């Protein structure tokens, strides 16, 4: 599988995006959808936090590195931003697995239980 990589502007890190969101700055400059409100951003964040999506992500991870790479390559092709995907993979590849595990950041929080009355 060969992917042609073209150069795109490097996105800011998550801290920059979070700071801009808290200050109400224009997120379109940070690569976020433009608009007077951030409903599209909120919907994306909410969708990513859904327990169903978390379980699907766990399943894809359990399939191993090749299916994950195929999925990332498909995302790169469909968005037209392969450099963004490569930059994010490089960013996450720099994380220390022992620290991630020690912080509990290597797994999703448990699915909340609902009380049935």
C-alpha positions as CSV (number, residue, x, y, z in Angstrom):
1,X,0.0,0.0,0.0
2,X,1.5,3.3,-1.1
3,X,0.2,6.6,0.1
4,X,1.3,9.8,-1.5
5,X,2.1,12.4,1.2
6,X,1.8,16.0,0.4
7,X,2.7,18.9,2.7
8,X,-0.1,20.6,4.6
9,X,0.2,23.2,7.4
10,X,0.9,21.6,10.8
11,X,-2.1,21.8,13.2
12,X,-1.7,23.4,16.6
13,X,-1.5,21.1,19.6
14,X,-4.6,20.3,21.7
15,X,-3.5,22.8,24.4
16,X,-3.7,25.6,21.9
17,X,-7.2,24.5,20.8
18,X,-8.4,24.2,24.3
19,X,-7.1,27.6,25.3
20,X,-8.7,29.2,22.2
21,X,-12.0,27.4,23.1
22,X,-11.9,28.7,26.6
23,X,-11.1,32.3,25.5
24,X,-13.7,32.2,22.7
25,X,-11.0,32.9,20.1
26,X,-11.6,32.0,16.4
27,X,-11.1,28.3,16.1
28,X,-11.2,28.3,12.4
29,X,-7.6,29.4,12.4
30,X,-6.8,26.3,14.3
31,X,-8.4,24.0,11.7
32,X,-11.8,23.8,13.4
33,X,-15.0,24.4,11.5
34,X,-15.9,28.0,11.3
35,X,-19.1,29.6,12.5
36,X,-20.5,31.8,15.2
37,X,-21.1,28.9,17.5
38,X,-19.2,25.7,18.1
39,X,-22.2,23.3,17.7
40,X,-20.3,21.2,15.1
41,X,-17.3,20.9,17.4
42,X,-19.4,20.0,20.4
43,X,-21.2,17.3,18.4
44,X,-17.9,15.8,17.3
45,X,-16.5,15.8,20.9
46,X,-19.8,14.3,22.2
47,X,-19.8,11.6,19.4
48,X,-16.2,10.6,20.3
49,X,-17.2,10.3,24.0
50,X,-20.0,7.9,23.3
51,X,-19.5,4.5,24.9
52,X,-20.5,2.7,21.7
53,X,-17.7,4.4,19.8
54,X,-15.3,3.7,22.6
55,X,-16.1,0.0,22.4
56,X,-15.6,0.1,18.6
57,X,-12.2,1.8,19.0
58,X,-11.2,-0.9,21.5
59,X,-12.2,-3.5,19.0
60,X,-10.2,-1.9,16.1
61,X,-7.2,-1.6,18.5
62,X,-7.5,-5.3,19.4
63,X,-7.3,-6.2,15.7
64,X,-3.7,-5.1,15.7
65,X,-1.5,-2.6,13.9
66,X,-2.3,-3.4,10.3
67,X,-6.1,-2.7,10.5
68,X,-5.4,0.4,12.5
69,X,-2.9,1.6,9.8
70,X,-5.5,0.8,7.1
71,X,-8.1,2.9,8.9
72,X,-5.7,5.8,9.3
73,X,-4.7,5.6,5.6
74,X,-8.4,5.7,4.7
75,X,-9.0,8.7,6.9
76,X,-6.0,10.4,5.3
77,X,-7.4,9.7,1.8
78,X,-10.9,10.7,2.6
79,X,-10.0,14.0,4.3
80,X,-7.3,14.9,1.8
81,X,-5.0,15.7,4.7
82,X,-2.5,12.8,4.9
83,X,0.1,15.0,6.6
84,X,-2.3,15.7,9.5
85,X,-2.6,11.9,10.0
86,X,1.1,11.4,9.8
87,X,1.7,14.3,12.3
88,X,-0.8,12.9,14.8
89,X,0.8,9.4,14.5
90,X,4.2,10.9,15.1
91,X,2.9,12.9,18.1
92,X,1.3,9.8,19.7
93,X,4.3,7.6,18.9
94,X,6.4,9.9,21.1
95,X,4.3,9.1,24.2
96,X,5.9,6.9,26.8
97,X,3.8,3.7,27.2
98,X,4.7,3.3,30.9
99,X,3.6,6.9,31.7
100,X,0.4,6.5,29.7
101,X,-0.4,3.3,31.6
102,X,0.6,4.7,35.0
103,X,-1.9,7.6,34.4
104,X,-4.6,5.2,33.4
105,X,-4.7,6.9,30.0
106,X,-4.3,3.6,28.1
107,X,-8.0,2.6,28.6
108,X,-11.4,4.2,28.5
109,X,-13.3,4.8,31.8
110,X,-15.7,2.1,32.7
111,X,-19.2,2.3,31.2
112,X,-21.4,4.0,33.7
113,X,-24.1,1.9,35.3
114,X,-27.6,3.2,35.4
115,X,-29.9,2.6,38.4
116,X,-33.1,0.8,37.4
117,X,-36.0,1.5,39.7
